[in-house]
Amino acid sequence: MSLDRRDVLKLLGGAAALSATPALAAPAAAEVTILHTNDTHARLEPFEGGRYAGLGGIARRAALIRQIRAARPATLVVDAGDTFQGTPYFNQFGGVAELRTMSAAGYDVVTLGNHDFDAGVDALLRAMAYARFSFTNSNFIITRPELAARVQPEILRRVGGRWIGLFGLGVSFEGLVSPKHHLGLRYTDPLVAARRSVARLRAQGAEAIICLSHLGIEGYQGEPGDVHVADQVEGVDLIVGGHSHTFLEAPRRVKQTAIVQVGHSGTHLGQVTLRFTPQGVEVAGEALPVAERWA
């Protein structure tokens, strides 16, 4: 058994809770850091060979997150969906291993991808019981009460004295998820949902708005994608994307919105800086390799 597998099991054994209480008297931070992943697909251990040899692994990712948080306390950690499916960890633990280790790593907000429904809603709910972070989606109509209680259309978080608004968008189930596996959920137009969420979050005082999108950069089967949200929905500062497994070394800009995505399988951790200026929010970002030096 490798050292990395032992590290995974340690994470499964006990997650350190994060403090969500900022210092009340502290001035608002000039910058907030967003750390992001997408489409990690149950890849809890590093790749041993091939194109991504030596990259990835939840233990290394957690170590990197801890180091960045120590240097930048005003940090939020997010994921754009498809945490399930892809390795025997999902087959054996049904998503529990993924959500427990992500909790230990310090994730704050996650949206849902199509593969997160691969074992059905009941299995998703069982795994969600181990999550110490929030879930968001605003374009699924959820009539399953237990799931509706866990998934919020919008989330407003205080980070470094700044109010950060987040909402999630999910891809159409058609052709991707068996109808029996998404009972109690219905896909609706993500552009309509995004406009509604932006309006709600701005009304609540959000100083920056982040969309966690599992639509894909260009969209899927003619449905809207990240570029369409950026082009047609005003007020979104950052889209953290997923589904298309697109690797962007730096943010892609469409009008006033920055789009980021870091491929798949947790080989990289995206790092975005939101800089608050009198003119608005400036966005800069990069993709950090999740490598052995962070262990």
Contacts in CASP RR format, 6 or more apart in sequence:
PFRMAT RR
TARGET T0000
AUTHOR 0000-0000-0000
METHOD contacts of the structure
MODEL  1
MSLDRRDVLKLLGGAAALSATPALAAPAAAEVTILHTNDTHARLEPFEGG
RYAGLGGIARRAALIRQIRAARPATLVVDAGDTFQGTPYFNQFGGVAELR
TMSAAGYDVVTLGNHDFDAGVDALLRAMAYARFSFTNSNFIITRPELAAR
VQPEILRRVGGRWIGLFGLGVSFEGLVSPKHHLGLRYTDPLVAARRSVAR
LRAQGAEAIICLSHLGIEGYQGEPGDVHVADQVEGVDLIVGGHSHTFLEA
PRRVKQTAIVQVGHSGTHLGQVTLRFTPQGVEVAGEALPVAERWA
2 45 0 8 1.000
4 45 0 8 1.000
4 46 0 8 1.000
4 57 0 8 1.000
4 59 0 8 1.000
4 60 0 8 1.000
4 295 0 8 1.000
5 45 0 8 1.000
7 58 0 8 1.000
7 59 0 8 1.000
7 295 0 8 1.000
8 44 0 8 1.000
8 45 0 8 1.000
8 57 0 8 1.000
8 58 0 8 1.000
8 59 0 8 1.000
8 97 0 8 1.000
8 101 0 8 1.000
10 59 0 8 1.000
11 58 0 8 1.000
11 59 0 8 1.000
11 62 0 8 1.000
11 100 0 8 1.000
11 101 0 8 1.000
11 104 0 8 1.000
11 105 0 8 1.000
12 97 0 8 1.000
12 100 0 8 1.000
12 101 0 8 1.000
12 104 0 8 1.000
13 100 0 8 1.000
13 104 0 8 1.000
14 100 0 8 1.000
14 104 0 8 1.000
15 100 0 8 1.000
15 101 0 8 1.000
15 103 0 8 1.000
15 104 0 8 1.000
15 106 0 8 1.000
15 132 0 8 1.000
16 104 0 8 1.000
16 106 0 8 1.000
17 132 0 8 1.000
18 106 0 8 1.000
18 108 0 8 1.000
18 132 0 8 1.000
22 158 0 8 1.000
22 159 0 8 1.000
22 160 0 8 1.000
22 161 0 8 1.000
26 160 0 8 1.000
26 161 0 8 1.000
27 161 0 8 1.000
28 160 0 8 1.000
28 161 0 8 1.000
28 162 0 8 1.000
28 276 0 8 1.000
29 74 0 8 1.000
29 159 0 8 1.000
29 160 0 8 1.000
29 161 0 8 1.000
29 162 0 8 1.000
29 276 0 8 1.000
30 275 0 8 1.000
30 276 0 8 1.000
31 72 0 8 1.000
31 74 0 8 1.000
31 273 0 8 1.000
31 274 0 8 1.000
31 275 0 8 1.000
31 276 0 8 1.000
32 74 0 8 1.000
32 75 0 8 1.000
32 76 0 8 1.000
32 159 0 8 1.000
32 160 0 8 1.000
32 162 0 8 1.000
32 164 0 8 1.000
32 208 0 8 1.000
32 273 0 8 1.000
32 274 0 8 1.000
32 276 0 8 1.000
33 68 0 8 1.000
33 72 0 8 1.000
33 74 0 8 1.000
33 75 0 8 1.000
33 76 0 8 1.000
33 271 0 8 1.000
33 272 0 8 1.000
33 273 0 8 1.000
33 274 0 8 1.000
34 75 0 8 1.000
34 76 0 8 1.000
34 77 0 8 1.000
34 78 0 8 1.000
34 210 0 8 1.000
34 238 0 8 1.000
34 240 0 8 1.000
34 271 0 8 1.000
34 272 0 8 1.000
34 273 0 8 1.000
34 274 0 8 1.000
35 65 0 8 1.000
35 68 0 8 1.000
35 75 0 8 1.000
35 76 0 8 1.000
35 77 0 8 1.000
35 78 0 8 1.000
35 269 0 8 1.000
35 270 0 8 1.000
35 271 0 8 1.000
35 272 0 8 1.000
36 77 0 8 1.000
36 78 0 8 1.000
36 79 0 8 1.000
36 80 0 8 1.000
36 240 0 8 1.000
36 260 0 8 1.000
36 262 0 8 1.000
36 269 0 8 1.000
36 270 0 8 1.000
36 271 0 8 1.000
36 272 0 8 1.000
37 61 0 8 1.000
37 78 0 8 1.000
37 79 0 8 1.000
37 80 0 8 1.000
37 262 0 8 1.000
37 266 0 8 1.000
37 269 0 8 1.000
37 270 0 8 1.000
38 79 0 8 1.000
38 80 0 8 1.000
38 81 0 8 1.000
38 82 0 8 1.000
38 214 0 8 1.000
38 240 0 8 1.000
38 241 0 8 1.000
38 242 0 8 1.000
38 243 0 8 1.000
38 261 0 8 1.000
38 262 0 8 1.000
38 263 0 8 1.000
38 264 0 8 1.000
39 80 0 8 1.000
39 81 0 8 1.000
39 82 0 8 1.000
39 242 0 8 1.000
39 243 0 8 1.000
39 245 0 8 1.000
39 263 0 8 1.000
39 264 0 8 1.000
39 265 0 8 1.000
39 266 0 8 1.000
40 79 0 8 1.000
40 82 0 8 1.000
40 83 0 8 1.000
40 98 0 8 1.000
40 264 0 8 1.000
40 265 0 8 1.000
40 266 0 8 1.000
41 82 0 8 1.000
41 83 0 8 1.000
41 84 0 8 1.000
41 85 0 8 1.000
41 86 0 8 1.000
41 87 0 8 1.000
41 115 0 8 1.000
41 264 0 8 1.000
41 265 0 8 1.000
42 83 0 8 1.000
42 84 0 8 1.000
42 85 0 8 1.000
42 86 0 8 1.000
42 87 0 8 1.000
42 89 0 8 1.000
42 90 0 8 1.000
42 95 0 8 1.000
42 97 0 8 1.000
42 98 0 8 1.000
43 56 0 8 1.000
43 57 0 8 1.000
43 86 0 8 1.000
43 87 0 8 1.000
43 265 0 8 1.000
43 266 0 8 1.000
44 57 0 8 1.000
44 58 0 8 1.000
44 87 0 8 1.000
44 89 0 8 1.000
44 97 0 8 1.000
44 98 0 8 1.000
44 101 0 8 1.000
45 56 0 8 1.000
45 57 0 8 1.000
45 58 0 8 1.000
45 87 0 8 1.000
46 54 0 8 1.000
46 55 0 8 1.000
46 56 0 8 1.000
46 57 0 8 1.000
46 60 0 8 1.000
46 290 0 8 1.000
46 292 0 8 1.000
47 53 0 8 1.000
47 54 0 8 1.000
47 55 0 8 1.000
47 56 0 8 1.000
47 265 0 8 1.000
47 267 0 8 1.000
48 54 0 8 1.000
52 265 0 8 1.000
52 267 0 8 1.000
54 291 0 8 1.000
54 292 0 8 1.000
55 266 0 8 1.000
55 267 0 8 1.000
55 268 0 8 1.000
55 289 0 8 1.000
55 290 0 8 1.000
55 291 0 8 1.000
56 265 0 8 1.000
56 266 0 8 1.000
56 267 0 8 1.000
56 290 0 8 1.000
56 291 0 8 1.000
57 266 0 8 1.000
57 290 0 8 1.000
58 101 0 8 1.000
58 102 0 8 1.000
58 105 0 8 1.000
59 295 0 8 1.000
60 290 0 8 1.000
60 291 0 8 1.000
60 292 0 8 1.000
60 294 0 8 1.000
60 295 0 8 1.000
61 105 0 8 1.000
61 266 0 8 1.000
61 269 0 8 1.000
61 290 0 8 1.000
61 294 0 8 1.000
62 101 0 8 1.000
62 104 0 8 1.000
62 105 0 8 1.000
62 106 0 8 1.000
63 294 0 8 1.000
63 295 0 8 1.000
64 269 0 8 1.000
64 288 0 8 1.000
64 290 0 8 1.000
64 294 0 8 1.000
65 77 0 8 1.000
65 105 0 8 1.000
65 106 0 8 1.000
65 269 0 8 1.000
67 294 0 8 1.000
68 75 0 8 1.000
68 271 0 8 1.000
69 75 0 8 1.000
73 160 0 8 1.000
74 159 0 8 1.000
74 160 0 8 1.000
74 161 0 8 1.000
74 162 0 8 1.000
75 159 0 8 1.000
76 108 0 8 1.000
76 109 0 8 1.000
76 157 0 8 1.000
76 159 0 8 1.000
76 164 0 8 1.000
77 105 0 8 1.000
77 106 0 8 1.000
77 107 0 8 1.000
77 108 0 8 1.000
77 109 0 8 1.000
78 107 0 8 1.000
78 108 0 8 1.000
78 109 0 8 1.000
78 110 0 8 1.000
78 166 0 8 1.000
78 210 0 8 1.000
78 212 0 8 1.000
78 240 0 8 1.000
79 102 0 8 1.000
79 107 0 8 1.000
79 109 0 8 1.000
79 110 0 8 1.000
79 111 0 8 1.000
79 212 0 8 1.000
80 111 0 8 1.000
80 113 0 8 1.000
80 212 0 8 1.000
80 213 0 8 1.000
80 214 0 8 1.000
80 240 0 8 1.000
80 241 0 8 1.000
80 242 0 8 1.000
80 243 0 8 1.000
80 261 0 8 1.000
81 110 0 8 1.000
81 111 0 8 1.000
81 112 0 8 1.000
81 113 0 8 1.000
81 116 0 8 1.000
81 212 0 8 1.000
81 214 0 8 1.000
81 242 0 8 1.000
81 243 0 8 1.000
82 113 0 8 1.000
82 114 0 8 1.000
82 115 0 8 1.000
82 116 0 8 1.000
82 214 0 8 1.000
82 242 0 8 1.000
82 243 0 8 1.000
82 264 0 8 1.000
83 95 0 8 1.000
83 98 0 8 1.000
83 99 0 8 1.000
83 102 0 8 1.000
83 110 0 8 1.000
83 116 0 8 1.000
84 90 0 8 1.000
84 94 0 8 1.000
84 95 0 8 1.000
84 98 0 8 1.000
84 115 0 8 1.000
84 116 0 8 1.000
84 118 0 8 1.000
84 119 0 8 1.000
84 127 0 8 1.000
85 115 0 8 1.000
85 116 0 8 1.000
85 118 0 8 1.000
86 115 0 8 1.000
89 95 0 8 1.000
89 97 0 8 1.000
89 98 0 8 1.000
90 97 0 8 1.000
90 98 0 8 1.000
90 118 0 8 1.000
94 119 0 8 1.000
94 123 0 8 1.000
94 126 0 8 1.000
94 127 0 8 1.000
95 119 0 8 1.000
95 123 0 8 1.000
95 127 0 8 1.000
96 126 0 8 1.000
96 127 0 8 1.000
96 130 0 8 1.000
98 127 0 8 1.000
99 127 0 8 1.000
99 128 0 8 1.000
99 130 0 8 1.000
99 131 0 8 1.000
100 130 0 8 1.000
100 131 0 8 1.000
102 110 0 8 1.000
102 131 0 8 1.000
102 133 0 8 1.000
103 130 0 8 1.000
103 131 0 8 1.000
103 132 0 8 1.000
103 133 0 8 1.000
106 132 0 8 1.000
106 133 0 8 1.000
107 133 0 8 1.000
108 133 0 8 1.000
108 134 0 8 1.000
108 157 0 8 1.000
109 133 0 8 1.000
109 134 0 8 1.000
109 135 0 8 1.000
109 136 0 8 1.000
109 155 0 8 1.000
109 157 0 8 1.000
109 166 0 8 1.000
109 212 0 8 1.000
110 131 0 8 1.000
110 133 0 8 1.000
110 134 0 8 1.000
110 135 0 8 1.000
110 136 0 8 1.000
110 212 0 8 1.000
111 135 0 8 1.000
111 136 0 8 1.000
111 137 0 8 1.000
111 168 0 8 1.000
111 169 0 8 1.000
111 170 0 8 1.000
111 212 0 8 1.000
111 213 0 8 1.000
111 214 0 8 1.000
112 124 0 8 1.000
112 135 0 8 1.000
112 137 0 8 1.000
112 140 0 8 1.000
112 151 0 8 1.000
112 170 0 8 1.000
112 214 0 8 1.000
113 170 0 8 1.000
113 171 0 8 1.000
113 214 0 8 1.000
113 243 0 8 1.000
114 170 0 8 1.000
114 171 0 8 1.000
114 173 0 8 1.000
114 176 0 8 1.000
114 177 0 8 1.000
114 214 0 8 1.000
114 243 0 8 1.000
116 124 0 8 1.000
117 124 0 8 1.000
117 173 0 8 1.000
117 177 0 8 1.000
117 181 0 8 1.000
117 182 0 8 1.000
117 185 0 8 1.000
118 177 0 8 1.000
118 181 0 8 1.000
119 181 0 8 1.000
120 180 0 8 1.000
120 181 0 8 1.000
120 182 0 8 1.000
120 183 0 8 1.000
121 144 0 8 1.000
121 147 0 8 1.000
121 181 0 8 1.000
121 182 0 8 1.000
121 183 0 8 1.000
121 184 0 8 1.000
121 185 0 8 1.000
124 147 0 8 1.000
125 146 0 8 1.000
125 147 0 8 1.000
125 150 0 8 1.000
128 135 0 8 1.000
128 150 0 8 1.000
134 152 0 8 1.000
134 155 0 8 1.000
135 150 0 8 1.000
135 151 0 8 1.000
135 152 0 8 1.000
136 151 0 8 1.000
136 152 0 8 1.000
136 153 0 8 1.000
136 154 0 8 1.000
136 155 0 8 1.000
136 166 0 8 1.000
136 167 0 8 1.000
136 168 0 8 1.000
136 212 0 8 1.000
137 151 0 8 1.000
137 153 0 8 1.000
137 167 0 8 1.000
137 168 0 8 1.000
137 169 0 8 1.000
137 170 0 8 1.000
138 153 0 8 1.000
138 154 0 8 1.000
138 167 0 8 1.000
138 168 0 8 1.000
138 169 0 8 1.000
138 193 0 8 1.000
138 194 0 8 1.000
138 196 0 8 1.000
138 197 0 8 1.000
139 168 0 8 1.000
139 169 0 8 1.000
139 170 0 8 1.000
139 187 0 8 1.000
139 188 0 8 1.000
139 189 0 8 1.000
139 190 0 8 1.000
139 192 0 8 1.000
139 193 0 8 1.000
139 194 0 8 1.000
140 151 0 8 1.000
140 170 0 8 1.000
140 185 0 8 1.000
140 186 0 8 1.000
140 187 0 8 1.000
140 188 0 8 1.000
141 185 0 8 1.000
141 186 0 8 1.000
141 188 0 8 1.000
142 148 0 8 1.000
142 151 0 8 1.000
142 184 0 8 1.000
142 185 0 8 1.000
143 184 0 8 1.000
143 185 0 8 1.000
143 186 0 8 1.000
144 183 0 8 1.000
144 184 0 8 1.000
144 185 0 8 1.000
147 184 0 8 1.000
147 185 0 8 1.000
153 167 0 8 1.000
153 193 0 8 1.000
153 197 0 8 1.000
153 200 0 8 1.000
154 165 0 8 1.000
154 166 0 8 1.000
154 167 0 8 1.000
154 197 0 8 1.000
154 200 0 8 1.000
154 201 0 8 1.000
155 165 0 8 1.000
155 166 0 8 1.000
155 167 0 8 1.000
156 163 0 8 1.000
156 164 0 8 1.000
156 165 0 8 1.000
156 166 0 8 1.000
156 201 0 8 1.000
156 204 0 8 1.000
156 205 0 8 1.000
156 206 0 8 1.000
157 163 0 8 1.000
157 164 0 8 1.000
157 165 0 8 1.000
157 166 0 8 1.000
158 164 0 8 1.000
162 207 0 8 1.000
162 208 0 8 1.000
162 274 0 8 1.000
162 276 0 8 1.000
163 204 0 8 1.000
163 205 0 8 1.000
163 206 0 8 1.000
163 207 0 8 1.000
163 208 0 8 1.000
164 206 0 8 1.000
164 207 0 8 1.000
164 208 0 8 1.000
164 209 0 8 1.000
164 210 0 8 1.000
164 274 0 8 1.000
165 201 0 8 1.000
165 204 0 8 1.000
165 206 0 8 1.000
165 208 0 8 1.000
165 209 0 8 1.000
165 210 0 8 1.000
166 209 0 8 1.000
166 210 0 8 1.000
166 211 0 8 1.000
166 212 0 8 1.000
167 193 0 8 1.000
167 194 0 8 1.000
167 197 0 8 1.000
167 198 0 8 1.000
167 201 0 8 1.000
167 209 0 8 1.000
167 210 0 8 1.000
167 211 0 8 1.000
167 212 0 8 1.000
168 197 0 8 1.000
168 211 0 8 1.000
168 212 0 8 1.000
168 213 0 8 1.000
168 214 0 8 1.000
169 190 0 8 1.000
169 193 0 8 1.000
169 194 0 8 1.000
169 211 0 8 1.000
169 212 0 8 1.000
169 213 0 8 1.000
169 214 0 8 1.000
169 215 0 8 1.000
169 229 0 8 1.000
170 187 0 8 1.000
170 190 0 8 1.000
170 213 0 8 1.000
170 214 0 8 1.000
170 215 0 8 1.000
171 187 0 8 1.000
171 214 0 8 1.000
171 215 0 8 1.000
171 216 0 8 1.000
171 219 0 8 1.000
171 220 0 8 1.000
171 223 0 8 1.000
171 243 0 8 1.000
172 187 0 8 1.000
172 220 0 8 1.000
172 221 0 8 1.000
172 223 0 8 1.000
173 179 0 8 1.000
173 182 0 8 1.000
173 185 0 8 1.000
173 187 0 8 1.000
174 187 0 8 1.000
174 221 0 8 1.000
175 221 0 8 1.000
176 220 0 8 1.000
189 224 0 8 1.000
190 213 0 8 1.000
190 215 0 8 1.000
190 223 0 8 1.000
190 224 0 8 1.000
190 225 0 8 1.000
190 229 0 8 1.000
191 224 0 8 1.000
191 228 0 8 1.000
191 229 0 8 1.000
191 232 0 8 1.000
191 233 0 8 1.000
194 211 0 8 1.000
194 229 0 8 1.000
194 233 0 8 1.000
194 236 0 8 1.000
195 233 0 8 1.000
197 211 0 8 1.000
198 209 0 8 1.000
198 233 0 8 1.000
198 234 0 8 1.000
198 235 0 8 1.000
198 236 0 8 1.000
201 209 0 8 1.000
202 209 0 8 1.000
202 235 0 8 1.000
207 276 0 8 1.000
207 281 0 8 1.000
208 237 0 8 1.000
208 238 0 8 1.000
208 274 0 8 1.000
208 276 0 8 1.000
208 281 0 8 1.000
209 235 0 8 1.000
209 236 0 8 1.000
209 237 0 8 1.000
209 238 0 8 1.000
210 236 0 8 1.000
210 237 0 8 1.000
210 238 0 8 1.000
210 239 0 8 1.000
210 240 0 8 1.000
211 229 0 8 1.000
211 236 0 8 1.000
211 238 0 8 1.000
211 239 0 8 1.000
211 240 0 8 1.000
212 240 0 8 1.000
212 241 0 8 1.000
213 225 0 8 1.000
213 226 0 8 1.000
213 229 0 8 1.000
213 239 0 8 1.000
213 240 0 8 1.000
213 241 0 8 1.000
213 242 0 8 1.000
213 243 0 8 1.000
214 241 0 8 1.000
214 242 0 8 1.000
214 243 0 8 1.000
215 223 0 8 1.000
215 224 0 8 1.000
215 225 0 8 1.000
215 226 0 8 1.000
215 229 0 8 1.000
215 241 0 8 1.000
215 242 0 8 1.000
215 243 0 8 1.000
216 225 0 8 1.000
216 226 0 8 1.000
216 241 0 8 1.000
216 242 0 8 1.000
216 243 0 8 1.000
216 244 0 8 1.000
216 246 0 8 1.000
216 261 0 8 1.000
217 225 0 8 1.000
217 226 0 8 1.000
217 227 0 8 1.000
217 241 0 8 1.000
217 244 0 8 1.000
217 246 0 8 1.000
217 252 0 8 1.000
217 259 0 8 1.000
217 261 0 8 1.000
218 225 0 8 1.000
218 226 0 8 1.000
218 227 0 8 1.000
218 244 0 8 1.000
219 225 0 8 1.000
219 226 0 8 1.000
219 227 0 8 1.000
219 228 0 8 1.000
219 243 0 8 1.000
219 244 0 8 1.000
220 243 0 8 1.000
224 232 0 8 1.000
226 239 0 8 1.000
226 241 0 8 1.000
226 259 0 8 1.000
226 261 0 8 1.000
227 254 0 8 1.000
227 259 0 8 1.000
229 236 0 8 1.000
229 239 0 8 1.000
229 257 0 8 1.000
230 236 0 8 1.000
230 239 0 8 1.000
230 254 0 8 1.000
230 255 0 8 1.000
230 257 0 8 1.000
230 259 0 8 1.000
231 254 0 8 1.000
231 255 0 8 1.000
234 256 0 8 1.000
235 256 0 8 1.000
235 257 0 8 1.000
236 257 0 8 1.000
237 256 0 8 1.000
237 257 0 8 1.000
237 258 0 8 1.000
237 274 0 8 1.000
237 281 0 8 1.000
237 283 0 8 1.000
238 251 0 8 1.000
238 257 0 8 1.000
238 258 0 8 1.000
238 259 0 8 1.000
238 260 0 8 1.000
238 272 0 8 1.000
238 274 0 8 1.000
238 283 0 8 1.000
239 257 0 8 1.000
239 258 0 8 1.000
239 259 0 8 1.000
239 260 0 8 1.000
240 260 0 8 1.000
240 261 0 8 1.000
240 272 0 8 1.000
241 259 0 8 1.000
241 260 0 8 1.000
241 261 0 8 1.000
242 261 0 8 1.000
242 263 0 8 1.000
244 261 0 8 1.000
245 263 0 8 1.000
245 264 0 8 1.000
246 261 0 8 1.000
246 263 0 8 1.000
247 261 0 8 1.000
247 262 0 8 1.000
247 263 0 8 1.000
247 268 0 8 1.000
247 287 0 8 1.000
248 259 0 8 1.000
248 260 0 8 1.000
248 261 0 8 1.000
248 262 0 8 1.000
248 287 0 8 1.000
249 286 0 8 1.000
249 287 0 8 1.000
250 285 0 8 1.000
250 286 0 8 1.000
250 287 0 8 1.000
251 258 0 8 1.000
251 259 0 8 1.000
251 260 0 8 1.000
251 272 0 8 1.000
251 283 0 8 1.000
251 284 0 8 1.000
251 285 0 8 1.000
252 258 0 8 1.000
252 259 0 8 1.000
252 260 0 8 1.000
253 259 0 8 1.000
258 272 0 8 1.000
258 283 0 8 1.000
258 285 0 8 1.000
260 270 0 8 1.000
260 272 0 8 1.000
260 285 0 8 1.000
262 268 0 8 1.000
262 269 0 8 1.000
262 270 0 8 1.000
262 287 0 8 1.000
266 290 0 8 1.000
267 289 0 8 1.000
267 290 0 8 1.000
268 287 0 8 1.000
268 288 0 8 1.000
268 289 0 8 1.000
268 290 0 8 1.000
269 287 0 8 1.000
269 288 0 8 1.000
269 290 0 8 1.000
270 285 0 8 1.000
270 286 0 8 1.000
270 287 0 8 1.000
270 288 0 8 1.000
271 285 0 8 1.000
271 286 0 8 1.000
271 287 0 8 1.000
271 288 0 8 1.000
272 283 0 8 1.000
272 284 0 8 1.000
272 285 0 8 1.000
273 283 0 8 1.000
273 284 0 8 1.000
273 285 0 8 1.000
274 281 0 8 1.000
274 282 0 8 1.000
274 283 0 8 1.000
275 281 0 8 1.000
275 282 0 8 1.000
275 283 0 8 1.000
275 284 0 8 1.000
END
